[in-house]
Amino acid sequence: MQQVAAEAEARSLERKFDIVVLVSMFLAILSGFHIHQMLTAGDWSFWIDWKDRMWWPVVAPIMDITFPAACQAILWTKFKAPIGATFSCAGLFFGQWMNRYWNFWGWTHYPLNFVFPETLLPQAIVLDGVLMITNNFVVTALIGGELWGWLFYPSNWPMIAPYHVPVEYYGQLMSVADLIQYEYIRTSTPEYIRMVETGTMRSFAGGVLGVSAFFSGFCSVIMYFIWWYFGYFFGWTKFVKHSKV
């Protein structure tokens, strides 16, 4: 009876330890991914008037495929768990909304529809699905990386579409997002005084969204390869043979 009780207690401690490890991993990935995303594509994620059709679909997917690729390398090679991209993007999504609610709305009173983040969960599910089906990170990079860049804008379009509606304001034609920009003043640095849909890429290809999506997909493939090896390196384990005393 004592042995049975001891085994039950050991299993209970193992489950509790697993929960602690999973929660710690989630928080670590959340914080690291969120800091990385804020430092590289933060403005495009923070403000609705920065979510344009030219630079947002290029910068955000390329910078955001990093942690999903690294997490896939660890969880797939060590545990055969095809959840690395979804796990990391869910953590980022949770951290972004915590930041938007407590910092942007709670402290500075910006409306949430002005600062809501993009979603990466549809692309993450596709990336995990490709890895699970192919069981090959090279194919996942080539196919999943391209789809990551292509699907970014369509998966976020239902949220940003109402803010791309044209309006006339004091004789100026602008989008609803630009109108919100003028009503809520931010830090007075030049990069914040910009208009959605400006730039020279349209003179090259007419519509900019297709060019941006294809370029984003191509660069996402390269970034996936780089960060897969980062994750594989930092998740590498080596067992040292115990020396005889």
Residue pairs with C-beta under 8 A, 6 or more apart in sequence:
26 87
26 91
27 91
29 67
29 71
29 87
29 88
29 91
30 91
30 92
30 94
30 95
31 95
32 67
33 67
33 88
33 91
33 92
33 95
34 91
34 92
34 95
34 96
34 99
36 63
36 66
36 67
37 45
37 63
37 64
37 92
37 96
38 45
40 59
40 63
41 59
41 60
41 63
41 64
43 50
43 191
44 50
44 51
44 55
44 56
44 59
44 60
44 118
45 60
45 96
45 117
45 118
46 104
46 115
47 114
47 115
47 181
47 186
48 113
48 114
48 115
48 116
48 160
48 163
48 177
48 180
49 163
49 175
49 177
49 178
49 180
49 181
49 194
49 196
50 56
50 194
50 196
51 118
51 156
51 160
51 163
51 177
51 196
52 196
52 197
53 153
53 197
53 208
53 209
53 212
54 197
54 199
54 201
54 202
54 208
54 209
54 212
55 199
55 212
56 153
57 149
57 152
57 153
57 209
57 212
57 213
57 216
58 212
58 215
58 216
58 219
60 118
60 152
61 123
61 148
61 149
61 152
61 216
61 217
61 220
62 149
62 216
62 219
62 220
62 223
63 223
64 89
64 92
64 120
65 127
65 145
65 148
65 220
65 223
65 224
65 227
66 223
66 227
67 88
67 92
67 227
68 84
68 85
68 88
68 89
68 120
68 124
68 127
69 84
69 85
69 141
69 223
69 224
69 225
69 226
69 227
69 228
69 230
69 231
70 84
70 88
70 227
70 228
70 230
70 231
70 234
71 84
71 85
71 87
71 88
71 231
72 82
72 84
72 85
72 127
72 128
72 131
72 137
72 140
72 228
72 231
73 84
73 137
73 227
73 228
73 229
73 230
73 231
73 232
73 235
74 84
74 231
74 232
74 234
74 235
75 81
75 82
75 83
75 84
75 87
76 82
76 84
76 131
76 137
77 232
77 235
78 235
78 237
82 128
82 129
82 131
82 132
83 128
84 128
84 131
85 123
85 124
85 125
85 127
85 128
85 131
86 121
86 124
86 125
86 128
88 124
89 120
89 121
89 123
89 124
90 121
90 124
92 120
93 117
93 119
93 120
93 121
96 117
97 117
100 112
100 115
100 116
100 117
101 112
104 110
104 112
104 115
105 111
105 112
105 115
110 184
111 184
114 180
114 184
116 159
118 152
118 156
118 159
119 155
119 156
119 159
120 152
122 151
122 155
123 147
123 148
123 151
123 152
123 155
126 144
126 147
126 148
126 151
127 140
127 144
127 145
127 147
127 148
130 139
130 140
130 143
130 144
130 147
131 137
131 140
131 144
134 140
134 143
137 228
140 224
141 221
141 224
141 225
141 228
142 221
144 224
145 217
145 220
145 221
145 222
145 223
145 224
146 217
146 218
146 220
146 221
147 217
148 217
148 220
148 224
149 213
149 214
149 215
149 216
149 217
149 218
149 219
149 220
150 213
150 214
150 216
150 217
152 213
152 216
153 209
153 212
153 213
160 177
162 176
163 175
163 176
163 177
163 180
164 175
164 176
164 177
164 196
165 175
165 176
166 173
166 174
166 175
167 173
167 174
167 175
167 176
167 179
168 174
169 179
169 182
174 195
175 196
175 197
177 196
178 195
178 196
181 192
186 192
199 208
201 208
201 211
201 212
202 208
204 211
205 211
